[in-house]
């Protein structure tokens, strides 16, 4: 990261104002050191909202797995077999769940209902047109609500949110994320698998250009 930042020419340095990253200290420290070393650079670090979402969604998913194991031990085999596939939709967003899925999911596992509701509330905060101050207040209120619920599945995320609160809240300034970069990286990885055996870099970039612009330019 430091090597890359140092290759940025002086006339472009002044145009930098926001850096989106995940929660790895190495990246964030490199960005901060770069800004400190150049008087013409002022950078705001934004923790990518999709990396944030992965952290708190993972907590609910771990609870889902624990509840699956509990229900498997407690319910008759035939009854659990009917419920097993129903627990998987917990990964869906609220608006994607059918009324039947909601009823069956939360009747057997009320703890999951609380965790799921809190997860969806946090996602909704990131969708609201909030200022940074308003977002910070909402996030802290959500944390208090989680602690009051006595759930433990969010404990790792609460620690993460405390450590990175300002950088996470910076998202609400201009609502920037790493979504495009992550999507492009996945596209390149998929293309490399499809083009197994291609040895020329120029050919690889030609295929990438066709994937990105082909339909618009030639279809």
C-alpha positions as CSV (number, residue, x, y, z in Angstrom):
1,X,0.0,0.0,0.0
2,X,2.8,2.5,0.9
3,X,4.6,1.7,-2.4
4,X,1.4,2.3,-4.4
5,X,0.6,5.6,-2.6
6,X,4.1,6.9,-3.2
7,X,3.7,6.4,-6.9
8,X,0.8,8.9,-7.1
9,X,2.2,12.0,-8.9
10,X,2.1,15.4,-7.1
11,X,-0.5,16.9,-9.5
12,X,-2.9,14.0,-8.5
13,X,-2.2,14.0,-4.8
14,X,-4.2,17.2,-4.2
15,X,-7.3,15.6,-5.7
16,X,-7.4,12.8,-3.1
17,X,-9.9,13.3,-0.3
18,X,-11.4,9.9,0.6
19,X,-10.0,6.4,1.0
20,X,-12.3,3.4,1.4
21,X,-10.8,0.4,3.1
22,X,-11.5,-2.6,5.2
23,X,-10.7,-2.8,8.9
24,X,-7.0,-3.8,8.5
25,X,-4.6,-1.6,10.5
26,X,-1.9,-1.9,7.8
27,X,-4.0,-0.2,5.2
28,X,-5.3,2.5,7.5
29,X,-1.8,3.3,9.0
30,X,-0.3,3.5,5.5
31,X,-3.0,6.0,4.4
32,X,-2.5,8.1,7.5
33,X,1.3,8.1,7.2
34,X,1.0,9.2,3.5
35,X,-1.3,12.1,4.5
36,X,1.0,13.2,7.3
37,X,4.0,13.1,4.9
38,X,2.4,15.4,2.3
39,X,1.1,18.8,3.4
40,X,-1.1,19.0,0.3
41,X,-3.0,15.9,1.2
42,X,-6.0,15.7,3.5
43,X,-7.6,12.2,3.6
44,X,-10.7,10.9,5.3
45,X,-10.6,7.2,6.0
46,X,-14.0,5.4,5.3
47,X,-14.5,1.9,6.5
48,X,-16.4,0.2,3.7
49,X,-20.0,-0.4,4.7
50,X,-20.1,-3.9,3.1
51,X,-17.2,-5.0,5.2
52,X,-19.0,-3.6,8.2
53,X,-22.2,-5.5,7.2
54,X,-20.2,-8.8,6.8
55,X,-19.1,-8.5,10.4
56,X,-22.5,-8.0,12.0
57,X,-24.2,-10.5,9.7
58,X,-21.6,-13.1,10.5
59,X,-22.7,-12.8,14.2
60,X,-26.3,-13.6,13.4
61,X,-25.3,-16.4,11.1
62,X,-23.2,-18.0,13.9
63,X,-26.3,-17.8,16.2
64,X,-28.4,-19.4,13.4
65,X,-26.0,-22.3,13.3
66,X,-26.1,-22.7,17.1
67,X,-29.9,-22.6,17.1
68,X,-29.9,-25.3,14.3
69,X,-27.8,-27.6,16.5
70,X,-30.0,-26.9,19.5
71,X,-33.2,-27.7,17.5
72,X,-31.7,-30.8,16.0
73,X,-31.1,-32.1,19.5
74,X,-34.5,-31.1,20.9
75,X,-37.0,-31.7,18.1
76,X,-38.1,-35.1,16.7
77,X,-36.3,-36.0,13.5
78,X,-39.2,-35.5,11.2
79,X,-40.1,-32.1,12.7
80,X,-36.5,-30.8,12.5
81,X,-36.2,-32.0,8.8
82,X,-39.1,-29.7,7.9
83,X,-37.6,-26.8,9.8
84,X,-34.0,-27.3,8.6
85,X,-34.5,-25.7,5.2
86,X,-36.6,-22.9,6.7
87,X,-33.7,-21.6,8.9
88,X,-31.6,-20.9,5.8
89,X,-33.8,-17.9,4.7
90,X,-32.6,-16.1,7.8
91,X,-29.8,-14.8,5.5
92,X,-32.4,-12.9,3.5
93,X,-33.3,-9.3,4.1
94,X,-36.6,-8.6,5.8
95,X,-38.4,-7.6,2.7
96,X,-37.4,-10.9,0.9
97,X,-38.9,-13.1,3.6
98,X,-42.4,-14.6,3.0
99,X,-45.0,-14.4,5.8
100,X,-44.7,-18.2,6.2
101,X,-40.9,-18.0,6.5
102,X,-41.2,-15.4,9.2
103,X,-43.7,-17.4,11.2
104,X,-41.8,-20.7,11.1
105,X,-38.4,-19.1,11.6
106,X,-39.3,-17.2,14.8
107,X,-41.7,-19.6,16.4
108,X,-39.0,-22.2,17.0
109,X,-36.2,-19.7,17.7
110,X,-37.4,-16.5,19.3
111,X,-33.8,-15.5,20.1
112,X,-33.1,-15.5,16.4
113,X,-36.0,-13.1,15.9
114,X,-34.4,-10.6,18.3
115,X,-31.0,-10.9,16.5
116,X,-32.5,-10.8,13.1
117,X,-34.5,-7.6,14.0
118,X,-31.4,-5.9,15.3
119,X,-29.5,-6.9,12.2
120,X,-32.1,-5.4,9.9
121,X,-32.3,-2.2,12.1
122,X,-28.6,-1.7,11.7
123,X,-28.8,-2.2,7.9
124,X,-31.6,0.3,7.8
125,X,-29.4,2.9,9.5
126,X,-26.9,2.7,6.6
127,X,-29.7,3.3,4.1
128,X,-31.0,6.5,5.8
129,X,-30.0,10.0,4.6
130,X,-28.2,10.9,7.9
131,X,-25.5,13.3,8.7
132,X,-22.3,12.0,10.4
133,X,-23.5,13.3,13.7
134,X,-27.0,11.8,13.3
135,X,-25.5,8.4,12.2
136,X,-23.1,8.3,15.2
137,X,-26.0,8.9,17.5
138,X,-28.1,6.2,15.8
139,X,-25.2,3.7,15.9
140,X,-24.5,4.3,19.6
141,X,-28.2,3.9,20.4
142,X,-28.3,0.6,18.5
143,X,-25.3,-0.6,20.5
144,X,-27.1,0.3,23.7
145,X,-30.1,-1.7,22.5
146,X,-28.0,-4.7,21.7
147,X,-26.4,-4.7,25.2
148,X,-29.8,-4.4,26.8
149,X,-31.0,-7.4,24.8
150,X,-28.4,-9.7,26.5
151,X,-27.5,-11.2,23.1
152,X,-23.9,-12.3,22.8
153,X,-23.7,-12.9,19.0
154,X,-23.0,-9.2,18.4
155,X,-20.2,-8.9,21.0
156,X,-17.3,-9.1,18.4
157,X,-19.0,-6.5,16.2
158,X,-19.6,-4.2,19.2
159,X,-15.9,-4.2,19.8
160,X,-15.2,-3.5,16.2
161,X,-17.7,-0.7,16.1
162,X,-16.2,0.9,19.1
163,X,-12.7,0.7,17.7
164,X,-13.6,2.1,14.2
165,X,-16.7,4.2,15.0
166,X,-15.3,7.5,13.5
167,X,-14.1,5.8,10.3
168,X,-17.4,3.9,9.9
169,X,-19.4,7.1,10.5
170,X,-17.3,8.8,7.8
171,X,-19.3,6.8,5.3
172,X,-22.3,9.1,5.8
173,X,-20.4,12.2,4.6
174,X,-20.4,11.2,0.9
175,X,-21.7,7.6,1.1
176,X,-18.7,6.2,-0.6
177,X,-17.9,2.5,-0.6
178,X,-15.5,-0.1,-2.1
179,X,-18.4,-1.8,-3.9
180,X,-17.2,-1.0,-7.4
181,X,-13.6,-2.2,-6.6
182,X,-14.8,-5.4,-5.0
183,X,-17.1,-6.1,-7.9
184,X,-14.3,-5.5,-10.4
185,X,-11.9,-7.8,-8.5
186,X,-14.5,-10.6,-8.5
187,X,-15.1,-10.1,-12.2
188,X,-11.3,-10.3,-12.9
189,X,-11.0,-13.5,-10.7
190,X,-13.9,-15.1,-12.6
191,X,-12.4,-14.0,-16.0
192,X,-9.0,-15.6,-15.0
193,X,-10.8,-18.9,-14.4
194,X,-12.6,-18.7,-17.7
195,X,-9.5,-17.8,-19.6
196,X,-7.3,-20.5,-18.1
197,X,-4.3,-20.9,-20.4
198,X,-4.1,-17.3,-21.7
199,X,-0.5,-16.3,-21.3
200,X,-0.5,-12.7,-22.8
201,X,-1.5,-9.9,-20.5
202,X,-2.8,-7.9,-23.4
203,X,-5.3,-10.6,-24.3
204,X,-6.5,-10.8,-20.7
205,X,-7.1,-7.1,-20.7
206,X,-8.9,-7.3,-24.0
207,X,-11.3,-9.9,-22.5
208,X,-11.8,-7.7,-19.5
209,X,-12.6,-4.7,-21.7
210,X,-15.2,-6.8,-23.6
211,X,-16.8,-8.0,-20.3
212,X,-17.0,-4.4,-19.0
213,X,-17.9,-2.5,-22.2
214,X,-18.8,-5.2,-24.8
215,X,-22.6,-5.1,-24.4
216,X,-22.7,-1.3,-24.4
217,X,-20.5,-0.9,-27.4
218,X,-21.3,-3.9,-29.6
219,X,-24.6,-5.4,-28.6
